[in-house]
Amino acid sequence: MSSIDFNKLIVAQSDEIKVKPQLKELPFGRPNKSSFIWVRSGQEFDSPVMHLYTPQDAGMDAHPYLVMKDVADLLEETGSLQTGKFYFYKMFGSGTLKLDFINMSLNKYGKMNKFNASRKDIYENEATIQWVRIRANSDAGYFSFAIPEDKLDEPKWSEKPANILEAIELAFKDYVIDSKDHPEIKKIRGKL
């Protein structure tokens, strides 16, 4: 005879607690090369073109800054100001939601960098209809993609963020350069 009263431990279906995860922040960055991702599509997730700045002295894990367009010219001379679009994606397995940015700046010949152009093409086409794994092909100078051998279920998207602007706000809430008095602008201009 057991000393444990299992009737007091078993939770009836009606007693289950429903949990609704809350998203307070959103990681930013490219997917790792072993993960399958699905990019969220639809008009509400089509990013406007924006500026992004990563300080050159910040190291590999530095979080970039969103840059308001009226102060972007102050960062142009650094060579670290990028102009492009954001993409919101989900990683298969972990369900991690992330935000990525693709620099769409044009070179002197009026073309996008091949790495960025190929990743943009994959994000806007293949990755919006199926799970894909992307990898940089350094020898060829572009990104390529693979699809899983097995049929994976389509992602179930959370209610939040409801659009790309909410996603950007979650990822960059403390990383916005919005005035000439921002510490990053002062540093570039040699001001204390």
RARAQUI-V64512 format. One record per pair of residues at least 4 apart in sequence whose ideal C-beta (glycine too) atoms are under 7 Angstrom apart, sorted by the first residue. I is the first residue (numbers start at 1). J is the second residue. D is the distance in whole Angstrom. If there is no record, write none. Layout:
i: [I,I]
j: [J,J]
d: [D,D]
This chain:
i: [6,11,11,21,23,23,23,23,25,26,26,26,26,26,26,27,28,28,28,28,29,29,30,31,31,31,31,31,31,33,35,35,35,36,36,36,36,36,37,37,37,37,37,37,38,38,38,38,38,39,39,39,39,39,40,40,40,40,41,41,44,44,44,45,45,45,46,47,47,47,47,49,49,49,49,50,51,51,51,51,51,51,52,52,52,52,52,52,53,53,53,53,53,53,53,54,54,54,54,55,55,55,56,56,58,63,64,65,65,65,65,66,66,66,67,67,67,67,67,68,68,71,71,71,71,71,72,72,74,74,75,75,76,78,82,82,83,83,83,84,84,84,84,85,85,86,86,86,86,86,87,87,87,88,88,88,89,89,90,90,90,91,91,91,92,92,99,99,99,102,102,102,102,103,104,104,106,106,106,107,107,112,112,113,114,114,114,115,115,115,115,115,116,117,118,118,118,119,119,119,120,121,122,122,122,122,122,122,123,124,126,126,126,127,130,131,131,131,132,132,132,133,133,134,134,135,135,136,137,137,137,148,160,161,161,161,162,164,165,166,167,168,169,172,177,177,177,178,180,181,182,183,184,185,186]
j: [10,15,16,158,158,160,161,170,170,97,98,99,167,170,171,98,63,98,99,171,98,100,100,35,37,89,91,98,134,135,91,92,133,92,131,132,133,148,89,90,91,127,131,132,89,90,127,131,155,87,89,123,127,128,45,88,89,157,45,128,162,163,164,88,163,164,164,85,86,87,164,83,84,85,104,66,67,69,72,81,82,83,64,66,67,82,84,101,64,65,67,75,80,81,177,58,62,64,80,62,80,184,78,80,62,175,175,175,176,177,184,172,175,176,71,72,75,81,177,177,178,177,178,179,180,185,76,81,180,185,81,188,81,188,103,105,103,104,105,101,102,103,104,102,104,99,100,101,164,168,100,102,123,99,164,167,98,100,95,97,155,95,96,98,131,152,167,168,171,116,119,120,123,116,112,116,110,111,112,111,113,116,117,117,118,141,142,119,136,141,142,143,120,121,122,142,143,123,134,143,124,125,126,127,132,134,143,145,127,128,130,132,145,132,147,147,148,152,145,146,147,145,146,143,145,143,144,143,142,143,144,152,166,166,167,170,166,168,169,170,171,172,173,176,182,184,185,182,185,186,186,187,188,189,191]
d: [6,5,6,7,7,5,7,6,5,6,7,5,6,4,4,5,7,7,5,5,6,6,5,5,5,7,6,7,7,5,5,7,6,4,4,6,5,6,5,7,6,6,7,6,6,5,6,5,5,5,5,5,4,5,5,5,7,6,6,4,7,4,7,6,6,5,7,4,4,7,5,6,7,6,7,6,4,6,5,6,7,6,5,6,7,5,7,5,6,5,5,5,6,5,6,6,6,4,6,6,7,6,7,6,3,5,7,5,6,5,6,5,6,5,6,5,6,7,5,7,5,6,7,6,6,6,7,6,7,5,4,7,6,6,4,6,7,6,5,6,5,5,4,6,6,6,7,5,6,6,5,7,5,6,6,5,6,7,6,6,5,7,4,7,5,6,5,7,5,5,6,5,7,5,6,7,5,6,6,6,7,5,4,7,6,5,5,6,7,7,6,6,6,6,7,4,4,6,7,4,6,6,5,6,6,6,6,5,5,7,6,5,6,5,6,7,6,5,4,7,6,6,5,5,5,7,6,6,6,7,5,5,7,3,4,6,6,6,6,6,6,6,6,6,5,6,6,7,6,7,7,6,7,6,4]
